[in-house]
């Protein structure tokens, strides 16, 4: 959400958040903005620490989000669309999180 707000950079625009079941056992969250899109030069490194387009940014936000979504929740986060009409990220999370959390705790 913070990146979507930053993408609008104080301009008029829209941020849309949707949640839906596409596959049994999973919830998909979609965050869509009408910003300027992600620069093609950084798309492949977008989730790597240190990647940023913000002056004064550290480039840890998406890297941390990816680690939390994947390692803690057993899900996935992806950039699924970007261009001059905006950007779309999808987070895919297991809908049975308590079971997965219990399994992870047991294996520690």
C-alpha positions as CSV (number, residue, x, y, z in Angstrom):
1,X,0.0,0.0,0.0
2,X,2.8,2.4,0.9
3,X,4.5,1.8,-2.5
4,X,1.1,2.4,-4.3
5,X,0.7,5.7,-2.4
6,X,4.3,6.7,-3.3
7,X,3.6,5.7,-7.0
8,X,0.8,8.3,-7.1
9,X,3.3,10.9,-5.8
10,X,0.6,13.3,-4.6
11,X,-1.3,13.1,-8.0
12,X,-4.9,12.1,-8.3
13,X,-5.2,8.4,-8.8
14,X,-6.7,5.2,-7.6
15,X,-5.5,2.4,-5.4
16,X,-7.6,-0.8,-5.4
17,X,-7.3,-3.7,-3.0
18,X,-9.1,-6.9,-3.7
19,X,-9.2,-10.3,-1.9
20,X,-10.5,-13.4,-3.6
21,X,-10.3,-17.2,-3.7
22,X,-8.9,-18.4,-7.0
23,X,-7.6,-21.8,-5.8
24,X,-8.9,-24.0,-2.9
25,X,-6.8,-23.4,0.2
26,X,-5.4,-20.0,-0.9
27,X,-6.4,-16.4,-0.7
28,X,-5.2,-13.9,-3.3
29,X,-4.8,-10.2,-2.3
30,X,-4.3,-7.8,-5.2
31,X,-3.0,-4.2,-4.9
32,X,-3.4,-2.1,-8.0
33,X,-2.5,1.5,-8.5
34,X,-2.8,4.0,-11.4
35,X,0.7,5.3,-10.9
36,X,3.5,5.5,-13.6
37,X,4.5,1.8,-13.4
38,X,7.8,0.1,-12.5
39,X,10.9,1.1,-14.5
40,X,11.8,-1.8,-16.8
41,X,15.4,-1.5,-15.7
42,X,14.7,-2.6,-12.2
43,X,11.8,-5.1,-12.6
44,X,14.1,-8.2,-12.4
45,X,15.7,-6.9,-9.2
46,X,12.5,-5.5,-7.6
47,X,12.5,-7.8,-4.6
48,X,16.2,-7.7,-3.9
49,X,17.5,-5.7,-1.0
50,X,18.9,-2.3,-2.0
51,X,16.6,-1.9,-5.1
52,X,14.8,1.5,-4.9
53,X,13.7,4.3,-7.1
54,X,13.1,6.7,-4.2
55,X,15.6,9.3,-3.3
56,X,16.7,8.5,0.2
57,X,15.1,5.1,0.0
58,X,16.9,2.0,1.3
59,X,15.3,-0.6,-0.9
60,X,14.2,-2.9,1.9
61,X,10.4,-2.7,1.7
62,X,9.6,-5.2,-1.0
63,X,12.5,-7.5,-0.1
64,X,11.2,-7.6,3.5
65,X,7.6,-8.1,2.3
66,X,8.7,-11.0,0.1
67,X,10.6,-12.6,3.0
68,X,7.6,-12.3,5.3
69,X,5.1,-13.6,2.8
70,X,7.2,-16.5,1.7
71,X,9.1,-17.6,4.8
72,X,6.7,-16.8,7.5
73,X,3.3,-17.3,5.8
74,X,4.2,-19.9,3.1
75,X,2.8,-17.6,0.4
76,X,4.0,-15.8,-2.7
77,X,4.2,-12.1,-3.8
78,X,4.6,-11.2,-7.4
79,X,4.6,-8.2,-9.7
80,X,1.9,-9.3,-12.2
81,X,1.5,-6.1,-14.2
82,X,3.0,-2.8,-14.7
83,X,3.1,0.0,-17.3
84,X,2.1,3.6,-17.9
85,X,-1.4,2.8,-16.5
86,X,-0.1,1.6,-13.1
87,X,1.1,-1.5,-11.3
88,X,-0.4,-4.7,-9.9
89,X,1.0,-6.8,-7.1
90,X,-0.6,-10.1,-6.0
91,X,0.0,-11.8,-2.7
92,X,-1.0,-15.4,-2.5
93,X,-1.5,-16.7,1.0
94,X,-2.6,-20.0,2.4
95,X,-6.1,-19.8,3.9
96,X,-5.2,-22.3,6.6
97,X,-2.5,-20.3,8.2
98,X,-2.9,-21.8,11.7
99,X,-2.1,-25.3,10.4
100,X,1.0,-24.1,8.5
101,X,2.2,-22.0,11.5
102,X,1.9,-25.1,13.7
103,X,3.8,-27.2,11.3
104,X,6.6,-24.6,11.0
105,X,6.8,-24.4,14.8
106,X,7.0,-28.1,15.2
107,X,9.9,-28.3,12.7
108,X,12.0,-25.7,14.6
